[in-house]
Amino acid sequence: MNKNPLKLPLAPEAIKYWGLSSGEKVSISWGRKTVKVRIIEEKNPTDIEFACIEGELARVLGGPEGIRLNLQKKGKMLRLGPLIGILAGRYSKERGSFGSQNGFFRSLLASLDSLNGAGFVFCPSDINSERKCIYGYYLTGKTDERWKRMYFPFPDVCYNRYFNDGATPGSYHSIALLARHGVKTFNTSIGSKWAVHRLLIPHRDLAPHLPETRLLDSGHVLVSMIKKHREVYLKPPGGCKGRGIMRVSRKKRAYLLRTAESNSYLCRSAQEVLQKTKASMNCPMPIVQQSIRFTGNEQHIDFRVLVQKNRFNQWGITGIAARIGANGQITTNLHAGGKAEEAQATLLNQGFSSEQIISIHNSLEKLALRIAEIIDSKSRALGELGLDFLVDKKGKVWFLEANPKPGRRSFKDISPELRRIAVYRPMEYACFLAGF
């Protein structure tokens, strides 16, 4: 038990602004932790809406020293924050890295710092439910590139960047545990591709922009779809980053099956295609979707629209990028040799007129916002969506799929400023959820 009370230094102007008095004892909270402090006057004046935690106060609250935080009063309690936790899949001790998301996490924490908040990255195993704390990773400054660790209190908000949570229970358990302690989490699962399709198809304004999609529950479905559309895509309902996708077309008395890994198979029957598909995808019920071609050659092109919420809980278009697959690839996966470029340049190169490009751009934005609102209405908390669209040879826009954990690489390749905004927005939304 500390005999000397903890102290929170504030400028005289701040003490007056918040209706406090020097020497007064008040409760302050940071994240989900609350402690008692004595208000003291700070010799060096600071802004009335901010406070810094130093020394013993930082140690007891559970946070790095010297961080500048937003200050607000809620009833008789002072709040410091926000404190944001970023849920990751795993951390490599050997590399001192969070893998492909490492740079993204660093940028997130830098954005949060500019919002006068603080944050840390953690994995499910870092949560200590008994002590109500998380052994998280943080950065001490711009010049220090190493991740450091300390025990943080449960945060105000958790930003879910844990991948493959549809296949493993780790993230679900973590999110449920944190929720029991009042932690809000955003960007959890939105359901399978099939579930999203079923959610959107009843809307008359969206239905014409959805490729025909069916569950691949029999060879008869595949035969019917290929007969109608000549070429189809087979997809795992919960896949991401193009993994497991196949394209099937009719070749005389056989079926040509192309995989995302550039492998080709000639199957003699629809049943053989079905068996190979289910074995490859390791799922009982893939979906089959109408193929839509943008170009006359083998190069696959789609358009990623990033929609994000801001600090006022409003959806907005952050950017649109064209993604061009490598020659012979059936997807636009950037990790498989694809590239990103400005949407307007891609449309221009494909022969569309200025008027058509404006129309396509407007359609992409309108559909993206509409789809985001509908998915959001059925989800617990969404701060962003990566929405993928196709454009056919006539300029019609088709919606392909939604990703609740979108990457930023497409926008990084196009514009550093777009990438900066794309990283900044989820931290703005986290501030909103935290009440700051």
N, C-alpha and C positions, 0 to 999 in steps of 0.2 A: 504494500500500500504506500503510495507516494504521499509523504507528509506535506510537501510543498505543492499547492494547487497548480495545475497547468495554466499557462498564460497565453492569451491571444492578443498580440499587439495590433492596435488599430489607430489610425490617425484621429485627432480630435474631431475633424469634420465627419469622419465615418461613424464615430461613436454617437454624435448628435443626429446624423442622418437616419441611423437605425433605431433611434429612441433608446439608446443605452446610456450607461454612466460608467466612468472609470472606477474600477474596483468591483463592479457588479459580477456576480457569478451567473453564468448562463450555460445551457446545453448547446453543443455544436455537433453536427453530424457530417461525416464524409463517407460516401457510399452508404452501407447499411450499418455503420458503426457510430455510436453516440458517446460523447464524453463531456464532463463538466470542466469549464475553464473560467478563469478570471479575466475580465477585460482590462487591459492596461493601455495607456496612451503611448503611441509610437512617436519617437522624437522626429524621425524622418517621415514627413507626410506621404501617404500613398493614396491612390484612387479610392474613393468611398465604396465602389462596387466590387473591390477585389481584396483578397487577403493572401498572405503567405504563411505556410506552416514551416516552422524551424525547430531545431533542437529536440527537446523532450516531447513537445507536442507532436512533431512528425513521427517520432518513434512510437508513441502510444497510439496514435491514429492508424499507423501503418502506411507510411508513404515516404517517398524521397524528400529530403530537405530542400527548402528554397523554391518550391514550385508555387507559381502564381495561380490562384483559383478564384472563380466567380464566388461572390458572397451574396446570399439572400436571406431574408427572414421569413420564417413560416410559423405563425403563431408566436410562441415564446422561444422558439428554437432558431439558431443560425445554421444555415446549410452552406457547406463548402463543396465545390464541384464544378462539373460532374466528374464522377469516377466511372470510367468505361472499361469493361473487360472484353477482350477479343478472343473468342474461342477458336483454337486451332486444332489441327489433327495431331501433329506430333512435332517435337523439337529434336534435332540431331545434335547431341553433345559433341560428337567428333567434328562436325562442321561448324558448330556454333550458329546454327541456322534453322529457320522454319521452312527450308526448301524453296519451292517456286513462289511462295507467298512472302518470303522474307523481306524483300524490298517494299512490297505493298504494306506490310505491317509497320515498317519504319515510317513510311509516308503517312499512314493513318495517325500514328502517335505525334508526328510533327504537326499535322493538321489540327489535332486535338489541342496541342500546346498553344497554337495560334488562337484557339477558341477559349483559352484560359481554363482548360480542363486537364485532366490527367488520365492516363490509361496504362494498361498492361496486357500482355498476351499470355494465355494459359491453355493447358491441355486438360482433358477430363480428369486425369490422374493427379493433377495439381490441387484439386479441391479438397479441403479438409472440413468436412461437415460438422465435426464435433467442436472445433475451434472457431467455426464460422469465418474462415479465411481461405485465401488462395495463394499458393506459392508461385507467384507470377513472374514474368520476364518484363523488364523495362529498360529504357535507355536513359542514361544520366545527362547527356548533352550532345550537341551537334558534332563535337570533335571526338567523342567516344563511340566507336563503332561496335563495341561488344555488348551483348545482352547481359544484364545483371539480374539477380533474383532477390526477392524479398517477399515477406508475407503481407498481402494486401487484405483489407476487409472485403466482404462481398460488395460488388460494385452496384451502382444505380442501374446500369444497363449492360446487357451483354450483346455484342455484335457477333452473330454466328457465322464463322468462316470455316466450320468443320465440314469437310467433304465426306461423301459416302455415308451420311448418317441414315440413309435408307437401308443400308446393309448391316450396320453395326449399332448396338444399343448405347454406345458411349455418349454421344451428344444428347440423345433423348433423355437419358438418365441425368446428365449434368444440368440440362435446361429445366427439367422438372424439379430437381433439387434446389436450384437457384430460385425458381419461381416460388417455392414454399417460403423463401426468405424475402420475398418482395422484389426480386430482381426481374426486370423486364428484358425479354430477349426479342430481337428482331432478325428477320430473314431465316425463319425456319422453313420447313418443307411446304411446297404448294401442291404436292400430290404428283402423280405420274402424268406423263404426256397424254394418256388416255383420259385421265380425270380432268385435265385442263381442257381438252377438246370437248368433253361432255358438258363442261361448265359454260363454254362459249357458244356452242352450236345452237342453243335455243334463241340466241339474240339475232333478230332478223337483220340488223345492220352489219353483223359480223359474219354470219353464215356464208355469204357469197365469197368471203375472203379466206375460207378454211378449206384446204385440200381434203378431198374425201379420205376419211380415215376409218379403219375398221380393226377389230381384234382379229388376229390371225389364229383362229381356233380350228381351222380345217383347211385342207388342200383346195376345197371348192371355193373358199373365199379368195385364195390367191389366184386361182384360174379366172374367176369372175373379174377381179380387179385388173389383172393384166390384159384381159380381153377388152376391157373398157378403156384403160389408160395407156396400154402398150408397155409401160414401164412403171415400176413401183419401188418404193423404199421400204425396207423392213427395219424396225427399230425396237430396241428394248424399251419398255415403258418408263424405266427410271434411269436411263443412261445419261452420260454427260461427256463433253469434249469429243463427241463423235465416236466414242467407243462402241463397238458392237453393231454399227450400222451397216446394212447391206443394200445393194441395188439389184433388182431382178428385171430382166427383159426377156421377151420371147425370141428364140432363135430356131426357126423351122420347127422341128419336133422336140426341141429341148428348151431348157431355161438357162440363161447365162447369169450366174450369180457373181457379183463383184463385192468385195469387202472393203472396209475403210483402211485396211492394211495393204490394199492393192493386190490382193489375191483374187484369182478368178477360178470358178468351178462351172462345169457344164453338167447340169442335172437333167436326167431323163424324164422326171415326173415332178408334179407339184408336191407330192408327198415327200420326195427326196429333198426338195428345197426346204420343206417344213422341218424335217428331221435335222438337217444340217443347221438350220437357223436356230432352233431351240437348243441344240447342243452347244453351238457357238456362243449364244447369248446367255446361256445358263438361266433362263427364265421360262416359266410355263406358258406365258401368253404374250408374245410380241405383238406389235401393231404393224399394220400394212397401210402405207400412205401413198396417195397419188403423187407421181413424179412430175415436177414442173421445171421445164428447161428455160434458162435465161439466154443462153447462147446456143449456137448451132454446132459447137464443137464439144469436146469432152471436158472443157474447163468449167468447174462448178463455181457459181457466185451467189452469195447471199448478202443480206444487209442486217447488221446488228444495230438495234436502237437501244440506247441506255436511258431508261427512265428512272428518276430518283426523286425522293422527297427531300424538301429543304427543312429549315429550322421552324417553319410554320406549318409543317405537316401537309404540304401541297406537292402534288406530282408535277414534274416538269421534264422536258426533254434535255438531257445533258449533251448528247451527240449521236450522230449516225455515221457508221463506218461500213464501207463495202469490204467484204472478205472474199478473196479470190483464191480458190484452191489450186494446188500444184497440178500440172498436167497429169491426167490419168487418175487423179484422186476423186472420189465420189462425195467428199465433204470439203469444207473450207477450213478445217482445223489448222490453226497457225503453227502448231507444234509438229505438223506433218508436212511442212514446206509451204503452207499457204501464206498469203501476205494481205495486208490491210492498206486501203487507200481511201481518199475522200469519195463519198458516194457520188457527188456530182461529176467527178472526173470519170468514174467508171461508167455511169449512165451515158455520158457524152461519147466515150470510146465505143459504146455499143450502138451508137447511131441515133439516140433519142434527141429530139429537138429541145430547145430551151423551154418551150411551153410544156412539153411532156415531162421534162425533168422537174419543173416546178410542181406540176400536178402529182407526180410520184412522191416527191418530198413531202408535200402537204398530206397526202394519203398515209404515208408512213407515220408521220407525227400524230395525225388524228386517230388512226387505228391503235397506235402504241399507247396513247393516253387512255383510250376507251378500254382496252384490254387490261391495262394496269389497274384501273378502277374496279373492274369486275372481279379480277383475281384477288385484289386487296379486300373486297367486300366479304370474301369467304375465307380469308386468312387471318391468323392471330395478329401478326405485326410484320408489315413489309416496309422496307425503306428503299428498296431498289429492285429492278428487274432488268435482265438482259433479254430483249425480245428479238427473235430472229424472223426475218421476212424474206420471201422470194419475190422477184419481179419477172413476169413472163415476157415473151417477145412482143406482146401488144402493149406492155406497160402496166398491166394489172398487178396489184400488190396482193400477195398471199401471206398469211401468217403461218409460221412454221412451228415454233415452240418457245417456251419461256424458261428462263434460268434465274432462280432466286439468289444465286451466288455468282454473279457475273464477274469475269476477269476484266482487266483494263488494258491489256496489251494492244488491242486494235486501236484504241484511242491514243496510247502512248506513241505508236508508230506514226500516227497522223499529226498529232499536235501535243506538245508538252503542256500547253495551257488546258486543253481538253482533259488530259490525264489528271492534272492538278485538281480541276473541278470534280472529276469523277471520284477522286479519293476524298475530297473535302466534304462532299454531300452526305455520306453516311455518318460522319462525325457530327454534322449539323443536326441530322435527324436524331442521333443519339442524345444530343443536348436537349432536343424537344421532349423526347421520352422521359429524360431525367428531370424535366421541369426547369431547365435553365435556358 
